[in-house]
Amino acid sequence: MLRSTVLVFALPAISICSAQLPPECPAPTGQHMQEVNAQWSAREPSVFDDARTVGFRSDAARIAEHLHRVRQQLALRTPVGLSPNALAQRRGLLETLDSYADRGIFPVNDCVPGRSPVFIDPLGNACAVGHLMITSGHGALAERISAEMNLAYVHDIALPEVAVWAATHGFTIDELAWIQPTYHHMKDRDPRLVASIALANGDRFDVFGPASPKDAQKLRLVRKNTKGEKELATLPKLSGVQVMEFSGHLYIGGMPPDKGPSAELYEWNGTSLQVHDPFTGRLAIGSMSVQNGRLTVVGYVPGKGQPQERVLTEAGAWEEIPPTPVPDLDVPQDRLP
């Protein structure tokens, strides 16, 4: 489902912009998408057919629009010959990509002028491709890419392991290159911010990571409103953090650290923090959603891409949702991208 965040401007509002297209500058959608990722002109040139002018409240909103649009196109263009396992993993990771885009917390480019990919920034915020690797249990590969070629475009990451990961999880290298955003050289948010949600009553809840490796490796839940700012709770330093509201409570999920509690999910009920461990073992939360009035989470076992789903029952227990059967397909023997 395409979640459009575009702000449409009237045609007379067109103004002269610099060589780099600022997100708020009115321009056709295709130009904004091309600014985030140059693959649009080759992968989906029809995006340039829309002559309406649009603008975005921030570069993060524009990046999220790019990711939602790419996700929608990839859902319609499944590569032929995928194994049942690869197809299931692709579907799960496309849902994860939507949740990642909705979260709106992306790496900060404090490295080079202009626009550039940033695989993982110094505070652990991963790009879209890196996030998919991490949540599918391949954080070590993402960390290696960050350490060796953090600013590289996907097409320039010449690691056989990337091609293997892509094939195993139902993607081509060209698709990953289309997903990968670039980031403008600017800091338009607190770099410690890893997740945020605004409620209808005007309260905003932010989740902050540590300012540096020397600080306590904890997350902080902070509420902000007209009365000021208040720290509500601390919790272990999850990676790939997501936050959502359900039945008046906040749920904070992610991948637990290697050492410490294995819980993937924490609930703030307004007065205290409750620990949830929906899965056996130490999994990464790929997405959280509400289905049929119940909270549903999708998790990935490190090193295995087959997603697992759990739903929160009225009794407060986590119930397993059996995986959807995938039709058997013929798989070519040599189909690495």
C-alpha positions in Angstrom: 0.0 0.0 0.0 1.4 3.4 -1.0 1.5 5.8 1.9 1.9 9.2 0.2 3.4 12.0 2.2 3.6 14.4 -0.7 2.6 18.1 -0.1 1.1 19.5 -3.4 1.7 23.1 -4.2 -0.1 25.2 -6.8 1.6 25.7 -10.1 2.3 29.4 -9.7 4.3 28.6 -6.6 7.2 27.3 -8.7 10.4 29.0 -7.7 14.0 28.9 -8.8 16.0 26.3 -6.8 19.7 25.6 -6.6 21.4 22.7 -8.5 20.4 20.4 -5.7 16.6 20.2 -5.3 15.6 21.1 -1.8 12.7 19.0 -0.5 10.4 22.0 0.0 11.0 23.4 -3.5 7.9 22.8 -5.8 8.9 20.5 -8.6 7.4 17.5 -10.5 7.4 14.3 -8.4 9.9 12.6 -10.7 12.5 15.2 -10.1 12.1 14.8 -6.3 12.4 11.0 -6.6 15.4 11.4 -8.9 17.1 13.6 -6.3 16.9 10.8 -3.7 17.9 8.0 -6.1 19.1 8.3 -9.7 17.8 4.8 -10.5 14.2 6.2 -11.1 15.0 7.3 -14.7 16.0 3.8 -15.7 13.7 1.7 -13.4 10.4 3.6 -13.7 10.5 6.5 -16.1 6.7 6.9 -15.9 7.2 8.8 -12.6 8.3 11.7 -14.8 5.0 11.8 -16.7 3.2 13.6 -13.8 3.6 17.3 -14.4 2.1 18.4 -11.1 4.4 20.2 -8.7 5.0 18.9 -5.2 7.1 19.6 -2.2 8.0 17.9 1.0 8.2 19.2 4.6 11.7 17.6 5.0 14.2 15.5 3.2 13.2 12.6 5.5 9.6 12.9 4.2 10.9 12.8 0.7 13.0 9.8 1.4 10.0 8.0 2.9 7.9 8.7 -0.2 10.7 7.3 -2.4 10.8 4.1 -0.3 7.1 3.6 -0.3 6.9 4.1 -4.1 9.8 1.6 -4.7 8.2 -0.9 -2.3 4.9 -0.6 -4.2 6.7 -1.2 -7.5 8.7 -4.2 -6.2 5.6 -5.8 -4.8 4.2 -5.7 -8.4 7.3 -7.0 -10.1 8.4 -10.2 -8.3 11.4 -11.7 -10.1 10.6 -15.1 -11.8 12.1 -18.3 -10.5 12.2 -17.5 -6.7 12.2 -20.4 -4.3 9.3 -20.5 -1.8 11.7 -19.5 0.9 13.1 -16.5 -1.0 9.6 -15.4 -2.0 8.4 -15.5 1.6 11.4 -13.5 2.7 10.9 -11.0 0.0 7.3 -10.4 1.0 8.3 -10.0 4.6 11.1 -7.6 4.0 8.9 -5.4 1.7 6.6 -5.1 4.7 9.6 -4.2 6.8 10.6 -1.6 4.3 7.2 0.1 4.6 7.5 0.1 8.4 11.1 1.5 8.1 9.9 4.3 5.8 7.0 5.2 8.2 9.4 5.4 11.1 11.2 8.2 9.2 14.6 7.9 11.1 17.4 7.7 8.5 21.2 8.0 8.6 22.7 11.5 8.9 25.3 12.4 6.2 27.9 14.3 8.2 30.7 13.0 6.0 30.7 14.6 2.5 29.0 17.6 0.8 26.0 17.1 -1.4 24.1 13.8 -1.4 25.6 10.5 -0.7 24.6 7.0 0.5 25.4 6.3 4.2 25.1 2.6 5.0 25.2 3.1 8.8 25.9 6.4 10.5 28.0 6.7 13.7 24.9 6.3 16.0 23.8 3.1 14.4 21.1 4.4 12.1 21.1 2.1 9.0 20.0 2.9 5.5 17.1 1.0 4.0 19.2 -1.8 2.5 21.3 -2.1 5.7 18.1 -2.2 7.8 16.8 -5.1 5.7 20.0 -7.0 6.2 20.0 -6.4 9.9 16.3 -7.3 10.5 16.8 -10.5 8.4 19.6 -11.6 10.8 22.6 -10.4 8.7 23.8 -7.6 10.9 27.4 -8.7 10.6 27.3 -8.2 6.8 25.8 -4.7 7.2 28.5 -3.8 9.7 31.2 -5.0 7.4 29.9 -2.9 4.5 29.7 0.1 6.9 33.3 -0.4 8.1 34.8 -1.0 4.6 32.7 1.1 2.2 30.1 3.1 4.2 29.5 5.7 1.4 29.4 3.3 -1.5 26.4 2.8 -3.9 25.0 -0.8 -4.0 26.3 -1.3 -7.5 29.9 -0.5 -6.2 29.7 -2.9 -3.2 31.7 -5.8 -4.8 31.2 -8.4 -2.0 29.9 -11.9 -3.1 28.1 -12.1 0.2 25.8 -9.2 -0.9 24.8 -11.1 -4.0 24.2 -14.2 -2.0 22.1 -12.3 0.6 20.1 -10.7 -2.2 19.3 -13.9 -4.0 18.5 -15.7 -0.8 16.0 -13.0 0.2 14.3 -12.6 -3.1 16.0 -9.5 -4.5 18.2 -8.5 -7.3 21.2 -6.2 -7.0 19.4 -3.7 -9.3 16.4 -3.7 -7.0 18.6 -3.0 -3.9 20.3 -0.2 -5.8 16.8 1.3 -6.5 15.9 1.1 -2.8 19.1 2.7 -1.5 18.5 6.4 -0.8 21.0 9.2 -0.8 21.2 11.7 2.1 21.8 15.5 2.0 24.8 16.8 3.9 22.8 18.4 6.8 21.7 17.6 10.3 18.0 18.5 10.5 17.3 16.4 13.6 19.0 15.4 16.9 21.3 12.6 15.7 20.5 10.6 19.0 16.8 10.3 17.9 16.1 6.7 16.8 12.3 6.7 16.8 9.4 9.1 17.4 5.6 9.2 17.4 3.1 12.0 17.8 -0.3 11.2 19.4 -3.7 12.9 18.7 -3.7 14.7 22.0 -0.5 16.6 21.1 1.9 14.5 23.1 5.1 13.5 21.3 7.2 10.5 22.4 10.8 10.3 21.3 13.2 7.4 21.8 16.9 8.5 22.1 20.0 6.4 21.8 23.3 7.2 23.6 25.2 10.2 22.5 28.5 8.3 22.2 29.9 4.9 22.9 31.2 6.2 26.2 27.6 6.8 27.5 25.4 4.1 29.0 24.2 1.9 26.1 20.5 2.4 26.9 17.5 3.9 25.1 15.5 6.7 26.7 11.8 7.2 26.3 10.9 10.9 26.5 7.5 12.6 26.4 7.2 16.2 25.0 4.2 18.4 25.2 3.1 21.9 26.1 4.1 21.3 29.7 7.7 20.5 28.8 9.8 17.5 28.4 10.0 14.4 30.7 12.1 11.2 30.6 9.7 8.3 31.3 11.9 5.2 31.2 15.1 3.6 30.0 15.4 0.3 28.2 18.1 -1.8 26.6 19.7 -0.5 23.4 17.7 -2.1 20.7 18.7 -1.7 17.1 16.2 -0.9 14.2 13.9 0.7 16.8 10.2 1.1 16.0 7.5 2.7 18.1 3.7 2.6 17.7 0.6 3.3 19.8 -2.0 0.6 20.4 -5.0 0.9 22.8 -3.5 3.9 24.5 -0.1 2.2 25.2 3.2 2.7 23.4 5.1 -0.3 22.1 8.9 0.0 21.4 10.4 -2.8 19.4 13.7 -3.8 17.8 16.6 -6.2 17.8 17.9 -6.8 21.3 21.7 -6.5 22.0 23.9 -9.6 21.9 24.4 -9.4 25.7 21.5 -8.8 28.1 17.8 -9.4 27.9 16.4 -11.2 24.8 13.2 -9.2 24.8 12.3 -7.6 21.5 9.4 -5.4 22.7 8.7 -3.0 25.6 5.3 -1.5 26.5 4.8 1.9 28.2 1.3 1.8 29.8 1.4 5.4 31.1 3.1 4.7 34.4 5.6 1.9 33.9 7.5 -0.1 31.4 6.4 -3.7 30.7 8.8 -6.2 29.0 7.5 -8.4 26.2 9.4 -11.3 24.6 7.1 -12.5 21.8 9.6 -14.9 20.3 11.8 -17.7 21.5 15.4 -16.6 21.3 16.8 -13.3 20.2 14.9 -12.0 17.1 14.8 -8.7 15.2 11.4 -7.0 14.9 10.8 -6.4 11.2 7.4 -4.7 11.6 4.6 -3.9 14.0 1.0 -3.4 12.9 -2.7 -3.7 14.0 -4.6 -6.4 12.3 -8.3 -7.2 13.1 -8.0 -5.0 16.2 -5.0 -6.9 17.6 -1.3 -6.0 17.8 0.8 -8.1 15.4 4.6 -8.2 15.2 6.9 -9.9 12.6 10.3 -11.1 13.7 13.3 -12.6 12.0 15.7 -15.2 13.4 19.4 -14.0 13.0 20.8 -15.9 10.0 17.4 -17.0 8.8 15.1 -15.0 6.7 11.8 -16.9 7.3 9.6 -14.4 9.2 7.7 -15.3 12.2 4.4 -13.6 13.3 2.9 -13.2 16.7 -0.3 -11.6 17.8 -1.1 -10.2 21.3 -4.2 -11.8 22.7 -6.7 -10.2 25.0 -5.2 -12.2 27.9 -1.8 -10.5 27.2 -0.1 -13.6 25.8 1.6 -13.8 22.4 0.1 -16.3 20.0 1.8 -17.7 16.9 0.4 -17.0 13.5 1.1 -19.9 11.1 3.1 -18.9 8.0 1.1 -18.4 4.8 1.7 -21.3 2.4 3.8 -20.4 -0.6 3.3 -22.2 -3.9 6.2 -24.3 -5.1 8.1 -22.8 -8.0 10.8 -24.0 -10.4 14.1 -22.5 -9.3 17.0 -22.0 -11.8 20.3 -23.3 -10.5 22.4 -20.2 -11.2 20.3 -17.1 -10.6 22.6 -14.9 -8.5 22.3 -11.3 -9.6 
